[in-house]
Amino acid sequence: MDKNLSAARGKLLRGMVLLSYAGLLLWFSLAPRLPRIPLPALSWDKLHHAGAYFVLTLLTCWVLLPWGIRQARGRLTALIFALAFGGLVEIAQGLFTDARSTSLLDMLANAVGAFAAFGAAFLLFPAPRRDGGRSSCRSPLAGEKKAF
């Protein structure tokens, strides 16, 4: 029972991290004035969008791991979630704020970050090997398994 409680706490913690990040992202997206960063290299708006949705997509993959969702389905779910969240936030900017407006270029930057994370997730969250970690390559000469 203690193992189940620990696993449930881990899932809850991961979910809270994702919700906190998504809430912060929403707040920054709907705030009338954003804090200014004095460094010119860090003031590129589209790079901020791509970076934010890159992190959102990877966080979503990380949250889905302990739920037993297959890695491929989890990565796709994370991508769809990030794209939908980004689109809805952009629409909310146009509907619910006076200082912000909906931007198709911002949506594109969000999508670039989400798709980049989708690709990175294949390296960061690899699918488990079906053969238990052993190579299934056979030596054509000796007929034995050969580990690479």
C-alpha positions as CSV (number, residue, x, y, z in Angstrom):
1,M,0.0,0.0,0.0
2,D,2.9,2.3,0.8
3,K,4.2,1.9,-2.8
4,N,0.8,2.9,-4.2
5,L,0.6,5.9,-2.0
6,S,4.1,7.0,-3.1
7,A,3.2,6.5,-6.8
8,A,0.0,8.5,-6.3
9,R,2.0,11.4,-4.7
10,G,4.4,11.3,-7.6
11,K,1.6,11.6,-10.1
12,L,0.0,14.4,-8.1
13,L,3.3,16.3,-7.8
14,R,3.9,16.0,-11.6
15,G,0.4,17.2,-12.3
16,M,0.9,20.2,-9.9
17,V,4.1,21.2,-11.7
18,L,2.4,21.1,-15.1
19,L,-0.7,23.0,-13.8
20,S,1.6,25.6,-12.2
21,Y,3.6,26.1,-15.3
22,A,0.4,26.3,-17.5
23,G,-1.1,28.8,-15.1
24,L,2.1,30.9,-15.2
25,L,2.1,30.7,-19.0
26,L,-1.6,31.8,-19.1
27,W,-0.9,34.7,-16.7
28,F,2.0,35.9,-18.8
29,S,-0.1,35.5,-21.9
30,L,-3.0,37.5,-20.6
31,A,-1.2,40.1,-18.5
32,P,-1.6,43.6,-20.0
33,R,2.1,44.4,-19.4
34,L,4.9,41.9,-19.3
35,P,8.1,42.6,-17.3
36,R,10.8,43.9,-19.7
37,I,14.1,42.1,-19.9
38,P,16.9,44.6,-20.5
39,L,19.1,42.1,-22.5
40,P,18.4,42.6,-26.2
41,A,19.1,38.9,-27.0
42,L,16.4,37.8,-24.6
43,S,13.7,40.1,-26.0
44,W,12.8,38.2,-29.1
45,D,9.1,37.6,-28.7
46,K,8.7,34.6,-31.0
47,L,11.7,32.8,-29.4
48,H,9.9,33.2,-26.0
49,H,6.8,31.7,-27.5
50,A,8.6,28.7,-29.0
51,G,10.6,28.2,-25.7
52,A,7.5,28.4,-23.5
53,Y,5.6,25.8,-25.6
54,F,8.7,23.6,-25.9
55,V,8.8,23.4,-22.1
56,L,5.0,22.9,-21.9
57,T,5.2,19.9,-24.3
58,L,8.1,18.3,-22.5
59,L,6.4,18.8,-19.1
60,T,3.2,17.2,-20.4
61,C,5.2,14.2,-21.6
62,W,6.9,13.9,-18.2
63,V,3.5,14.1,-16.4
64,L,2.0,11.3,-18.6
65,L,4.9,8.9,-18.1
66,P,3.7,7.3,-14.7
67,W,0.1,7.0,-16.0
68,G,1.1,4.0,-18.0
69,I,0.4,5.7,-21.3
70,R,2.5,4.3,-24.1
71,Q,5.3,6.7,-25.0
72,A,4.1,7.3,-28.5
73,R,0.6,8.1,-27.4
74,G,2.0,10.3,-24.6
75,R,4.1,12.3,-26.9
76,L,1.2,12.8,-29.3
77,T,-1.1,13.7,-26.4
78,A,1.4,16.2,-25.2
79,L,1.8,17.8,-28.6
80,I,-2.0,18.1,-29.1
81,F,-2.4,19.5,-25.6
82,A,0.3,22.2,-26.2
83,L,-1.1,23.1,-29.6
84,A,-4.7,23.4,-28.3
85,F,-3.6,25.3,-25.2
86,G,-1.5,27.8,-27.3
87,G,-4.4,28.3,-29.7
88,L,-6.9,28.9,-26.9
89,V,-4.6,31.3,-25.2
90,E,-4.2,33.3,-28.3
91,I,-7.9,33.4,-28.8
92,A,-8.4,34.5,-25.2
93,Q,-5.9,37.3,-25.7
94,G,-8.2,38.7,-28.4
95,L,-11.4,38.2,-26.5
96,F,-10.6,38.9,-22.9
97,T,-7.9,41.6,-22.9
98,D,-7.7,45.1,-24.3
99,A,-4.0,45.3,-24.4
100,R,-3.4,42.0,-26.3
101,S,-4.6,40.6,-29.6
102,T,-4.7,37.3,-31.3
103,S,-1.6,36.6,-33.4
104,L,-1.2,33.9,-36.0
105,L,2.5,34.4,-35.9
106,D,2.5,33.8,-32.1
107,M,0.4,30.6,-32.8
108,L,3.0,29.5,-35.3
109,A,5.9,30.2,-32.9
110,N,4.0,28.2,-30.2
111,A,3.6,25.3,-32.7
112,V,7.3,25.4,-33.6
113,G,8.2,25.0,-29.9
114,A,5.7,22.2,-29.4
115,F,6.9,20.3,-32.5
116,A,10.5,20.8,-31.5
117,A,9.7,19.3,-28.1
118,F,7.8,16.5,-29.7
119,G,11.0,15.6,-31.6
120,A,13.2,16.0,-28.5
121,A,10.8,13.8,-26.5
122,F,11.9,10.8,-28.6
123,L,15.4,11.3,-27.2
124,L,14.4,12.3,-23.6
125,F,11.6,9.7,-23.2
126,P,12.6,6.7,-25.3
127,A,10.3,3.7,-25.6
128,P,11.4,0.7,-23.6
129,R,13.0,-2.0,-25.7
130,R,10.8,-5.1,-26.2
131,D,13.7,-7.5,-25.8
132,G,14.5,-6.5,-22.2
133,G,17.5,-4.3,-23.2
134,R,19.3,-7.0,-25.3
135,S,20.1,-6.6,-28.9
136,S,18.1,-9.0,-31.2
137,C,20.8,-8.9,-33.9
138,R,22.1,-12.3,-34.8
139,S,25.5,-13.0,-36.1
140,P,25.1,-14.5,-39.6
141,L,28.1,-16.7,-39.2
142,A,27.8,-18.2,-35.7
143,G,24.0,-18.0,-35.4
144,E,24.3,-16.5,-31.9
145,K,23.0,-13.2,-30.5
146,K,25.5,-10.4,-30.7
147,A,25.2,-7.3,-28.5
148,F,25.9,-4.0,-30.0
